[in-house]
Amino acid sequence: MAPELSAFEARRRANLENNAKLLKDSQDIAGKIKKAAKPLPKPAAPRKRKAAEPVQKTRVMPTRQSARLSGTEPVIDTTSIKGEDLSSWEAKPKRVRTTGDLNLSKMAIEGTRWANGGDNSAFASFAQGAQPGVRTFTDDDIKDTSDEKLKDLRKSMNDLELYDGWQPNDIKLTTERIYAMAFHPIKEKPLIFAGDKKGIVGVFDASQEKPDYDDDDEDAEIPLPKVSAFEMHTATISSIITPQCDHNSVISASYDSTIRCLDLPTQVSSQLWQPADENEDLKITCVDMAPEQKDVLVFSTMFGSLGRIDRRAGNKGKADIWGLTDNKIGGFSLNPLIPHLLATASLDRTLKIWDLRMIKGTGEERHPAMLGEHQSRLSVSHASWGRGGHIATSSYDDTIKIYDMSDAMKWKPGRDLGADVMEPTQSVRHNNQTGRWVTILKPKWQGNPGDGVQKFTIANMNRFVDVYDSEGKQLAQLEGEGITAVPAVAEFHPTHNWVAGGTGSGKLCLWM
């Protein structure tokens, strides 16, 4: 007779039988699934690729392709946006560029305190961390000058006084930040043009008389100056020039990819050029023309290209456009006396000299011959070529560099200038850290100085305007009461020692 099992042993054997049954059931289920499953097809044999024929690289200059041309959508980074409901977010519509002619006499901006109802009297005769107020050039620098000629020049330049007609805060030329300014070449009176972030051109005649009012009456409203303002572009006006050979014209270029010409006697703004494709976005950064060539204009773009148009061809969208670099060309200028020579300043940290007489390559590879380049530590903002042959550049490495190119007349077409020629003769320490809210500081030579002294002006982050000569010697540091912002856009009158500065709020500082 078999011994009786204990309660523990009976439970153990029952568990073994149950586990064996579960294992058998799972195996039966797996077998049924395997029979029902269809066999996987055998992988196809890899296709043999035909070796591509080697292509000889002929590209000599890089070109840039924008996101628009590549067909990609912009990426919106929402990680930095806190506490905002993005469910109803919509892309801001692009402003359509202005085309055709504009009659300014019928479109003056009205309803603003500074425009005085769109007064057009300005056209009557034509039918590092900044330290505000801290000077870096003082009277002691003038007294310690041993060169008597330089000392007299410094005294005369520092004797320039801030325009006493109105305070700078009362002379509001534009609604937004000023990006470009120009004096009209007329010698009888100061006539200033300014272009702002929104495409508005403001015009101010500094010869106007200030209306009488009662100084003793505290409640009396101070009369404001007469300023004309017109919306001529739909985006930032990056450049304004007043041709010395054509006193009736004012030419402006804009990020809206257009170049326009304002005819002063008729007050009509005509379109000189825009891309043939209305969807093409070039964002023009600068425009220039030689003093004696009123029909040929050269412009640069945000995308590193350079264009040349002829006004006599009309507005047909035709231009010679060459890709020079992958980076933005912030500013450039033609040699005033040798207009086939051109100097560009770029985000790629270089100053480059080009010869427009020699166009090399074919198709998209066509570009002028590059004669030489000089590289800075950081990006170069602008290159200004003076009548005396010198080039002045401003760079984010906090320097103003001056290059002596006075022998340019002897240069042979397409010949490399060599490293020695491209080295700056002077490098002046200068705070160029403008940040986000101040227009980039750019040196601008006086076009045809009446006193014969080659000099240029550039704004100072301490709310002054500095003046230097071609040897890098500082001649003046212009100041005045009532200046509450950096006059970042500084310009000389072509012949007179008049200096204008434009601020981030559209105000004008004027020294005469």
Residue pairs with C-beta under 8 A, 6 or more apart in sequence:
5 13
58 365
59 365
60 360
60 361
60 365
60 367
61 322
61 323
61 324
61 325
61 361
61 365
61 367
62 323
62 325
62 326
63 304
63 305
63 323
63 326
63 364
64 303
64 304
64 305
64 323
64 325
64 326
64 327
66 281
66 303
67 73
67 74
68 279
68 281
74 91
76 89
78 86
95 234
95 235
95 256
96 234
97 233
97 234
97 235
97 256
97 257
97 258
97 274
97 278
98 199
98 232
98 233
98 234
98 256
98 258
98 260
98 271
99 258
99 271
99 274
100 271
101 268
101 269
101 270
101 271
102 230
102 232
102 260
102 268
102 269
103 267
103 268
104 120
104 228
104 230
104 232
104 262
104 267
104 268
104 269
105 120
105 267
107 230
107 231
108 115
108 117
108 118
108 119
108 120
108 228
108 229
108 230
109 115
109 118
109 200
109 229
109 230
109 231
110 117
110 118
112 175
112 229
113 172
113 224
114 172
114 173
114 175
114 224
114 227
114 229
114 506
115 227
115 228
115 229
116 224
116 225
116 226
116 227
118 228
118 229
119 226
119 227
119 228
120 228
120 267
121 205
121 208
121 226
121 228
122 191
122 203
122 204
122 205
122 226
122 227
122 228
123 203
123 228
123 264
123 267
124 205
125 186
125 188
125 189
126 248
126 264
126 265
127 264
127 265
127 266
128 398
128 431
128 433
128 461
129 433
130 431
130 433
130 461
130 462
130 463
130 486
131 462
132 462
132 463
133 462
133 463
134 462
135 462
135 464
135 477
135 479
136 460
136 462
136 464
136 477
137 466
137 474
137 476
137 477
138 477
139 158
141 154
141 474
142 151
142 154
142 155
142 158
145 151
145 154
150 473
153 453
153 469
153 475
154 474
154 475
154 476
156 497
157 467
157 475
157 476
157 497
158 475
158 476
158 477
158 478
160 476
160 478
160 497
160 498
160 499
160 511
160 512
161 480
161 511
161 512
162 168
162 478
162 479
162 480
162 481
162 482
162 483
162 509
162 510
162 511
163 171
163 206
163 509
163 510
163 511
163 512
165 206
165 208
165 210
165 225
166 210
166 224
166 225
167 481
167 482
168 480
168 482
168 483
168 484
168 503
168 507
168 508
168 509
168 510
169 482
169 484
169 507
170 222
170 224
170 225
171 204
171 225
171 227
171 507
171 508
171 510
172 202
172 227
172 505
172 506
172 507
172 508
173 192
173 194
173 196
173 202
173 203
173 204
173 227
173 229
173 502
173 506
173 507
173 508
174 194
174 195
174 196
174 198
174 200
174 201
174 202
174 229
174 506
175 196
175 198
175 200
175 229
175 506
176 196
176 197
176 198
176 200
176 506
177 196
177 197
177 437
177 439
177 503
177 504
177 505
177 506
178 194
178 195
178 196
178 439
178 488
178 489
178 502
178 503
178 504
178 506
179 195
179 196
179 197
179 236
179 237
179 238
179 439
179 489
180 194
180 195
180 237
180 238
180 239
180 240
180 252
180 489
181 192
181 193
181 194
181 195
181 240
181 489
181 490
181 491
181 500
181 501
181 502
182 192
182 193
182 240
182 241
182 242
182 250
182 491
183 190
183 191
183 192
183 193
183 242
183 491
183 492
183 493
183 494
183 498
183 500
184 191
184 192
184 193
184 242
184 247
184 250
185 242
185 244
185 247
185 447
185 494
185 495
186 247
187 495
187 496
188 207
189 205
189 206
189 207
190 205
190 206
190 207
190 493
190 498
190 500
190 510
190 512
191 203
191 204
191 205
191 206
191 207
192 203
192 204
192 206
192 500
192 508
192 510
193 201
193 202
193 203
193 240
193 242
193 250
194 201
194 202
194 203
194 204
194 240
194 489
194 502
194 506
194 508
195 201
195 202
195 233
195 236
195 237
195 238
195 239
195 240
195 252
195 254
196 202
196 236
196 237
196 506
197 236
198 231
198 235
198 236
199 231
199 232
199 233
199 234
199 235
199 236
199 237
199 254
199 256
200 229
200 230
200 231
200 232
200 237
201 229
201 230
201 231
201 232
201 237
201 240
201 250
201 252
201 262
202 227
202 228
202 229
202 506
203 227
203 228
203 229
204 225
204 227
204 228
204 508
205 226
206 510
206 512
208 225
208 226
210 223
210 225
211 223
213 220
213 221
213 222
213 223
214 220
230 269
232 252
232 260
232 262
232 269
233 252
233 254
233 255
233 256
233 258
233 260
234 254
234 256
235 254
235 255
235 256
235 283
236 254
236 255
237 252
237 253
237 254
238 253
238 254
238 255
238 284
238 285
238 286
238 287
239 252
239 253
239 284
239 285
239 286
239 287
239 288
239 299
240 250
240 251
240 252
240 253
241 250
241 251
241 287
241 288
241 289
242 249
242 250
242 251
243 249
243 251
243 289
243 291
243 294
244 291
244 447
244 448
244 494
245 291
245 292
245 293
245 294
246 294
247 264
248 263
248 264
248 265
249 261
249 262
249 263
249 264
249 294
250 261
250 262
250 264
251 259
251 260
251 261
251 262
251 272
251 287
251 289
251 297
252 259
252 260
252 261
252 262
252 287
253 259
253 260
253 284
253 285
253 286
253 287
253 299
254 260
254 284
255 283
255 284
255 285
255 302
257 274
257 275
257 280
257 281
257 282
257 283
257 284
258 271
258 272
258 273
258 274
258 284
259 271
259 272
259 273
259 274
259 284
259 287
259 297
259 299
259 309
260 269
260 270
260 271
260 272
261 269
261 270
261 272
261 311
262 268
262 269
262 270
263 269
263 270
270 315
271 315
272 297
272 309
272 311
272 315
273 297
273 309
273 315
273 317
273 319
274 315
274 317
275 282
275 317
276 316
276 317
276 318
277 317
282 301
282 302
282 303
282 305
282 307
283 301
283 302
283 303
284 299
284 300
284 301
284 302
285 299
285 300
285 301
285 302
285 328
285 329
285 330
285 331
286 299
286 300
286 329
286 330
286 331
286 332
286 333
286 382
287 297
287 298
287 299
287 300
288 297
288 298
288 299
288 332
288 333
288 334
289 296
289 297
289 298
289 334
290 296
290 334
290 336
290 339
291 336
291 447
291 448
292 339
293 339
294 311
295 310
295 311
295 312
296 308
296 309
296 310
296 311
296 339
297 308
297 309
297 311
298 306
298 307
298 308
298 332
298 334
298 342
298 356
299 306
299 307
299 308
299 309
300 306
300 307
300 329
300 331
300 332
300 344
301 307
301 328
301 329
302 328
302 329
303 328
304 323
304 324
304 325
304 326
304 327
304 328
304 329
304 346
305 321
305 322
305 323
305 324
305 329
306 321
306 322
306 324
306 329
306 332
306 342
306 344
306 354
306 367
306 368
307 319
307 320
307 321
307 322
308 319
308 320
308 321
308 356
309 318
309 319
309 320
320 359
322 359
322 366
322 367
322 368
323 364
323 367
324 344
324 346
324 352
324 354
324 367
324 368
325 346
325 348
325 350
326 348
327 346
327 347
327 348
328 346
328 347
329 344
329 345
329 346
329 347
330 345
330 346
330 347
330 379
330 380
330 381
330 382
330 440
331 344
331 345
331 381
331 382
331 383
331 384
331 442
332 342
332 343
332 344
332 345
332 382
332 383
333 342
333 343
333 383
333 384
333 385
333 391
334 341
334 342
334 385
335 341
335 342
335 343
335 385
335 389
335 405
335 408
336 385
336 386
336 387
336 447
337 387
337 389
337 409
338 408
338 409
339 356
340 355
340 356
340 357
341 353
341 354
341 355
341 356
341 371
341 385
341 408
341 411
342 353
342 354
342 355
342 356
342 368
343 351
343 352
343 353
343 354
343 383
343 385
343 391
344 351
344 352
344 354
344 383
345 351
345 380
345 381
345 382
345 383
345 393
346 352
346 379
346 380
347 379
348 379
349 375
349 376
349 377
349 378
349 379
349 380
349 395
350 373
350 374
350 375
350 376
350 380
351 373
351 374
351 376
351 380
351 383
351 391
351 393
351 401
351 403
351 422
352 370
352 372
352 373
353 370
353 371
353 372
353 373
353 405
353 417
353 422
354 368
354 369
354 370
354 371
355 368
355 369
355 370
355 371
355 411
355 413
355 414
356 368
357 369
357 413
357 414
358 368
358 369
358 413
358 414
359 366
359 367
359 368
359 369
360 366
360 367
360 368
360 369
361 367
369 413
369 414
371 411
371 414
371 415
371 416
371 417
372 416
372 417
372 418
372 419
372 421
372 422
373 422
374 401
374 403
374 422
374 423
374 424
376 393
376 395
376 397
376 399
376 401
377 395
377 397
378 395
378 396
378 397
379 395
379 396
380 393
380 394
380 395
381 393
381 394
381 395
381 396
381 432
381 440
381 441
381 442
382 393
382 394
382 440
382 442
382 443
383 391
383 392
383 393
384 391
384 392
384 393
384 442
384 443
384 444
384 445
384 456
385 391
385 405
385 445
386 392
386 445
386 446
386 454
386 456
386 470
387 445
387 447
387 448
387 449
387 454
388 406
388 454
388 470
389 404
389 405
389 406
389 407
389 408
390 402
390 403
390 404
390 405
390 406
390 445
390 454
390 470
391 402
391 403
391 405
392 400
392 401
392 402
392 403
392 443
392 445
392 456
392 458
392 468
393 400
393 401
393 403
393 443
394 400
394 430
394 432
394 440
394 441
394 442
394 443
394 458
395 401
395 432
396 432
396 433
397 432
398 429
398 430
398 431
398 432
398 433
399 427
399 428
399 429
399 430
399 432
400 427
400 428
400 430
400 443
400 458
400 468
400 472
401 424
401 426
401 427
401 428
402 424
402 425
402 426
402 427
402 428
402 468
402 470
402 471
402 472
403 422
403 423
403 424
403 425
404 425
404 470
405 421
411 417
425 471
425 472
426 471
426 472
427 472
428 468
428 472
428 474
430 441
430 458
430 460
430 466
431 460
431 461
431 462
432 440
432 441
432 461
433 461
434 440
434 441
434 461
434 486
434 488
437 504
438 461
438 486
438 488
438 504
439 488
439 489
439 502
439 504
440 488
441 458
441 459
441 461
441 488
442 458
442 489
443 456
443 457
443 458
443 468
444 456
444 457
444 458
444 490
444 491
444 492
445 454
445 455
445 456
445 492
446 454
446 455
446 456
446 457
446 492
446 493
446 494
446 495
446 497
447 492
447 494
447 495
448 494
448 495
449 455
449 492
449 495
449 497
450 495
450 496
450 497
451 497
453 469
453 475
454 469
454 470
455 467
455 468
455 469
455 470
455 475
455 492
456 467
456 468
456 492
457 465
457 466
457 467
457 468
457 490
457 491
457 492
457 499
458 465
458 466
458 468
458 490
459 465
459 466
459 486
459 487
459 488
459 489
459 490
459 501
460 466
460 477
460 486
461 486
463 479
463 483
463 484
463 485
463 486
463 487
464 477
464 478
464 479
464 487
465 477
465 478
465 487
465 490
465 499
465 501
465 509
465 511
466 474
466 476
466 477
466 478
467 474
467 475
467 476
467 477
467 478
467 499
468 474
468 475
469 475
478 499
478 501
478 511
480 509
480 511
483 509
485 503
485 504
485 505
485 507
486 503
486 504
487 501
487 502
487 503
487 509
488 501
488 502
488 503
488 504
489 501
489 502
490 499
490 500
490 501
490 502
491 499
491 500
491 501
492 498
492 499
493 499
493 500
496 512
498 510
498 511
498 512
499 510
499 511
500 508
500 509
500 510
500 511
501 508
501 509
501 510
502 508
502 509
503 509
